[in-house]
Amino acid sequence: MRILFISDYFPPFAPGGAEWSSYYSAQGLAKKGEEVVVLTPNYGKNPKTEESKGFKIIRFPFPFKLKNKSQTLPYFLNSQPLYYLYFGFWIVYYSIREKVDLLHLQERFSLPAAVLAKYILRKPLVFTLRNFVLFCPVGTCLQKKSIKRESSSFSHFWNQCVPEYINLYLKPKSKIKYLYARASLLYSWIDNLMKRRLLKNCDKLIAISNSLREIYLKADLVCKDKIKVVYNLPPLGVKKTNNEEIIRLRKKHQLGNKKVVLYAGRLTLGKGVYDLLKAGEIVCQREKNVVFLLIGKGSLKVKTQSYFKIIPEVSHEELFKYYQLADLVVVPTAGIEPFGRVPIEAALFKKAVIITRSGGLKEQIIAGKTGFIVSRKNPSQLAEVILKLLRDKSLSLKIGENHYQFVKQKFNQKKITERIISIYQSLK
């Protein structure tokens, strides 16, 4: 079977973990003998066509370029009719040229383009849901303790989510900017509403976690029989870095012999960074030989402290070296995480991981056996577990080994790729 992966972003242009999940899916399918062609805009000076890990990448011309590989397009560019028509044209063109049998959409932005192409080509369409954006465009409701069906309604969005989002993230300094913010968010709702209705035109939907599937079902946005759960694949073929390189990184960041607590992700409220900062203060008051290493950038401003070091950006491959360097890894998400790649990536290096009780994260850990789960927005509880693992090296090593074995079994490449293939075959 010849499959066209449709992706608004694809490595090396990867704003987040979703693009790498698509990459490893393509790689896994190629290893199983499936013919995968990835279609994505060319945001830079990358080759028009390229062979990578057994699959083909085609980059079609795009008028706007991205200077930074973790950058995204302004929302108004990839959420408007011209973008959908332009992307749809290239989907149709390359589907015919490459003689594909099936379309597999990887991200929500080009859903209208993919649905248009589906009907022109009369090919089946599979769509992987990777986040909660079609449930709520801003997601502030996902930071609440309980999520109700009404949370996906317009009245809830307009009267509760929008004011919270503006106050937390945008903080406009004038009335005009405030009105512009509300108008922009209204447009995002209208665009989302259209995409919600287009979900019924997909032949199959894939959710990357049970939590993601349950929330879409709770909001009555998808049909129960149409949506299946397929977890993201861990990185394939990752090798450990030699000790000399780890020593070099320690010297580079002046870590000395300190124990390292690693966080990798965006520096935002929803990711729980404030909770991590508070937990870090508690930990470092009781343990002096500890440093918190935060890899990422975002809207939050973190005050410089001797026990906090921020690395704004590293490549995906470089991140693996930091996993190896760390003593333990923390994922303190305050909202609901659709999946979150960090736990399964850290597991490959046998690192103990602490997560919050959040969405797809808790599907990657057996509490107390393969990692630790703490309550969301509870810095003191998080601090206690960090201290426990830092002070008991044998426990940390045991948890890391258990996590490694657990991920090898539950997130097995063969099982996950075969599940994707079975979904494809059901559409023949």
N, C-alpha and C positions, 0 to 999 in steps of 0.2 A: 504494500500500500504506500502511496506517495502522499505525504501530508504537508500542507502549507501552514507553518506557524506564522501568525500575524501578530506583530508586536510593535507598539508605538515606540518603545525603547528596547535596546538590546546591546549587550556588551560589545564594545567598550563603553557605550553610553548607558550607564546603569545608575539611575538616581537612588535605587534602594535594592532590597533583597529580592523583589519580585522578578527583576530581569535576570538575576543569576539563577533563580528557580527555573525560569524558562530555558535558560542555557543548559542546565543539567538535565532537564526533561528531554531536550533535543538530543543531547549526548547519550542519555540512557536508551532512548528509542533507536538511535543509530546503532548502538551496540547490539540491540536485539534484531538488527537486520532491516528495520523500517527506513524508508527513504524520507528524510526530513529536509524541507526547504524553509528557511526563515526569511520572511519579508519584513523589512523595517526601513524607516526613513534614514537618509544619509545626512547626519547632522554635522559632519566634519569632512575631512579629506580621506576618508577610508576607501578601500577598494570597492568598486561597484559589485563585484562578486568575490566570494572567498570560501574556501573549504576549511572547516574547523571541526576537529574531533569526529569526523565521519559524517557531518551534515553540511549543507550548503547555506551560505548567507547571501541574500540579495539586498542591496541597499538602493532604493530608488531616489531620484533627485528630490531635494527638498530646499526651498528658498531660504529658510532660516537656519542659521548655524548656531551651535552651542559651543561656547569657549571652554566650559568646564564639563567633564564627562559625568559628573554627578548632578548637573543642572537639568532642569525641566523647562519645557516651553511655557510661556505665559498662558494662563488658563483660556483666555479668549481665542488663542490660536488653534488649539486642538479640541475645542468644544464648540465648533460652529460649522454650518453647512458646507462651506467651501473646503474645509479640511476633510470632511466626510466624503465628499464627492471626489476629491483629489486622491485620497487614500483608496477609495473604492475602485477608481479607475485602475490603479496599479495592482490591486488584488486580482481583478478580472484579467488584466493583461498577463501577469505572471502565472496565474492559475492555468490559463490556456497554453502559454508557452512552455511551462514546466509539466503540463499534463497531470495535474494533481487530482487526487481522488476525494480529498476531504480538507475542509478548512478548520483550523484550530486557533481561535482567538485567545491571546494571552493577557490582554489588558482591556479595560473598559472604554478607553478613549475612542477607539475606532469601532465600537460596536455597531453604530449605524452603517459604517462603510462595509463591515463584514456581512451584515444582514442584506444589504443591497446586492453585494456580490453573490451571496448565496442564491438569491432568486434569479439573478441573471445567468449564473453558471449551472443552477440546479444541482448544487453539491451540498452534502450535509455539513452542518456547522456545529462545532463544539466550542464552548466558551468556558474558560477557567476563571472563576471568581476568586480574586486574590485579596480582597479587602471589603470593608463595610460601606464604601462610599455610596453605593446605590441604595443602601438603607438610610443613610444620612450623609449629605455632602460635607458637613463640617465635623461631625463625630463627637461633639461635646457631650451628647446624651450617652455615649458609650463609656464615659467616665463615671457614670452613676452606678450605684450598687446593684440595681435591678433594671433590666431593659424590658419595656412593655411594647406591645404591638402599636400602641398610639405614638410611640417615640418616632415612628417613621412617617407620621402624618405631617401635612403642611402646617397646620396650626401649631403643633409642637415645635417644628423646625423654626417657624417665623417668630413665635412668641417666647421661646425658651432658648433654643440652640443658637440662633443668630445673635441675640444680645450677649450671651455668654461668650461666644466666639469673638465678637468684636472687642469686648472688654478684656479678654484674656490675651488675645494674639495681635489684634490690629491697633487698638488704642488710638483712634483718629483724633487729631488735635483741632479739628474744625468741624463745623456743622456740614459743610460741603463734603468733606472727606468721609464723614459718618454716613451721609446719604448715599455717596458713591459706593461705600462698602456694602450697605444694605441692598442697593440695586444689583451689585455684582453677585451677591449671595442669592438674590432672587433668581437671577439668570442661571446660576448653578443648579438651583432646584428645578427650574423648567427643563434644563438639559437632562438632568437626572431622571425626571419624570418620563421623558421620551425614552430614555435608555431602559428604564424599568419595564415599560410596555413592550420594548423590543426583545426582552428576555424570552417571551413566549415563542419567538421566531427561531430560537436556537433549538437544535435537535437534542442536544444533551448539554448539561451544565456540570462542571466539576467544581466542588468546593475543596479548599486545601486543608480544611479541618472540620470536625463534627460541629464545633462551636459556630463556625461560619455558616454551615448548612442550617443549623437550628434557628439562628437569628433570621435568616432569609425566609425560612418556613414560618416562623412566628409572625413575621410581618405580612405573610401571604403574598410574597413577591414571586415565588417560584412554585412549581408543581412538585410534589413529593417524589413521584415516580421518575421525574426527569433529572433530578440532581443527585449526583454520586460524590462520595468523598474519596479523594486521592491525595495523599500527603506529598509535600515537596520532597525531592531527593536531597540527601546530603551531598556535599562536593565529592566528585568522583576522581580517584587517582591522586589524592593529596598525599604528599610526602613530608616527613618531618625535616625541619631545617637543622643544619649542623650547629653544634654548641658555640662555635666561634661567632656565628651570626647573631645568636641570642646574646652573647656577651657584648657584641658591638652595639646592639640596640639598647642594652642596659646602660652602657657608657654614654650613648648618644642622648638619652633622656635623664641621665644622672640619677639612676635608680639605686645604684650601689647594691647592697645586699638586702634591700627592703623587700618585704612581701608585697605582691602586686595584686590588687583587686581590679579586674578589667570590666569596663562597660563599653559596648560597641553599638552605636546607633545615633539617631538624631537627638540633638539637645533640645527637647521640647517638653512641655508640661505633660502631654499624653503619654510620653515614654517614661514618666516617673523620675526625671532627672532631679527635680527638687527633693523628692523623697530620698534619693541616693545621696545627695549632698548633706542632708540632715543626718542620715545614717552614718555617713563618713565622719562627720564631726564627733558623733558618739564613739565610734570605733577608735578614732585617733586620739581621743582623750584618755582611752584606756590601754591602747597599744601604740607605742610611738614609732615602731619600726614597720610602718605600713604606708603605702602610697596607693591612691586611687587613680587609675589611668582611664581617661574618658576619650574614646576615639569617635569623632563625629563633629558635626556643626549644626547649628539651628538657631531658633529665635531666642533662646534663653541666654542671658549673660551670667557667666559663672565667675564669681570673685576669685582672684588668684590666692591660693593657699599653698603652703609648703607641701601638704599631703594630697593635693589634687593637681594632676597634670593633664592638660588637654592637647590632643593631637587632632587638628581640624580635619585632616583627610589622609587616608592611606588607600592604596589600591586593594582590590579584593584579595589578590595573592599575598600582599604584604600583611594583611590582617591575620592570616594564618600563623605568621611568625609571632604575633602578639598573643594569640591564644596559647602558643607554646611557652611563651615567656611568663604568662600569668600564673598565679597560685590558685585563683578561683575566678569565676565569671559570674556577673550579676545582670539579671534582666528585670528591672524594677517597674515594668509597665503599669501606669496608673489607669489606663483605659482598657479596652478589650483588644487583644492582639489576635489578628486573623490566624496567624501561625507563628511567625518569628523564627528566623533561620539560626540565630545565635546558639541556642542550646544544642542543636544537632551538629553544628560546626565545631563547637567547643568539645563535644563528646569524642570527636575524632582524635583529639589530643589528650583524651582521658582527664579532662578537667572537671572538677566539681562545679555544679551550676546552681545558683539560687534564682528562682523565678517568683513572680507574683501569681496569684490565683486568677489568671486572665486568659480567657478564650482558648485559642489553640496552643498556647504555651503549656498549659497543664496536661495536654495530651502527649507531651514529650518527656514527662517526668513521672516516676513512681515516687511519691513523697517519702522521704527518709531512706530510700533504697538507692535510687539513681540520681537523686538531687533533693533539694529542699524547696518547699512551696510556702510562701508567706502571704499574708493578706495584702491587698492593694492599699496604697497610701498609709502604710504603717512603718515609718522609719525606724522606730525603736525595735520592733520585731525583726526587721531586716538586719539591723546592727547586731543583734544578739546572735543570729545565725552566722553572719560573717565572722564574728569573733570566735564562735564555736569551731568553725572550719579552720580558721587561721591558727588556732591554738592546738588543734588536734590533727597533725599532719597525716597520721595513719588513717583516720576517718576520711579525710579529704581524698587521699589516694584510693581508698576503698570505694568511695562514692564515684570517683572519676572512672575507675575500672568498670564498675557496675553500669554506669551510664554508657560507656563505650559498647559494652556487650548488648545492652538494651537497644541502642540505636541501630546496631548491626542487624538485629533481628526484626524490629518493628519497621524500620525505614530501609529495608532491604531493597537494593536496586532492582533485582529481578522481579520481586513481588509488585513493586510500584509500577514499573514499566509494563508488566503484563496486565495490570489492572487498566492502565490507559489504553493498551491495545485492545482489550476486551470491550471497552466502550466504543472504540472505533469500529470494531467488527460487528457490533450490534446494530450499526447504521448501514451496513451493506445491503 
